Each structure stands twice: as C-alpha cells, then as structure tokens.
Amino acid sequence: MLKSKQQETFGAFYDSVRHNNILEPKTTLLLHMAAAMAVGCTPCMDYYLGQARKEMITDEEISAVQGVVMAVSAGRVNAQFREVERKARESK
C-alpha cells in the first residue's frame, strides 16, 4: 500500500497526465482506455468505459480504439515470434 505522500504524488502525476492541456480531453480519455486495454487492467477498462459513456463517446469510437490495441498486440506477437524463429535458425 502506498504511503500517503506517495499516493498524493501519484495522484498529482495522474491528474497532470489525464488533464494535460495539450491533447483534447476526448483524445486523452481514449488513449487512457487504449493503454488500459493494452496492459490488461480490467478495473481501469471498467473505469474508462464508464467515463467514455459519460462523455458520450460512441461505440464506434470505442471499437476503433479496441481494434488499434488488438492490431498492435497482434503485431507484437508476430514480431516476437519472428525473433524466436530467427534465433532458432542462427543456433543451428
């Protein structure tokens, strides 16, 4: 469990990222949702999906984010396996 000062520091960091005044709030929310999907954080996905619903983000927009995460994840698996294959060929 984080100590109070550590939790406050994390909270300040999170708030500065979530409300960054650089990206549009909708874009930032969708990025948070995508990151939650990518790392498999179910509580985070639940939270950001709820936030997306409150912000009237459409199912189509959420599906597009999900598709991007799935494509990148599949690309990672493909690249990792190609690397394993390359190492196996080189060790022969």
C-alpha positions, 0 to 999 in steps of 0.5 A: 500500500502506498504511503500517503505522500506517495499516493498524493504524488501519484495522484498529482502525476495522474491528474497532470497526465489525464488533464494535460492541456495539450491533447483534447480531453476526448483524445486523452480519455481514449488513449487512457482506455487504449493503454488500459486495454493494452496492459490488461487492467480490467478495473481501469477498462471498467473505469474508462468505459464508464467515463467514455459513456459519460462523455458520450463517446460512441461505440464506434469510437470505442471499437476503433480504439479496441481494434488499434490495441488488438492490431498492435498486440497482434503485431507484437506477437508476430514480431516476437515470434519472428525473433524466436524463429530467427534465433532458432535458425542462427543456433543451428 
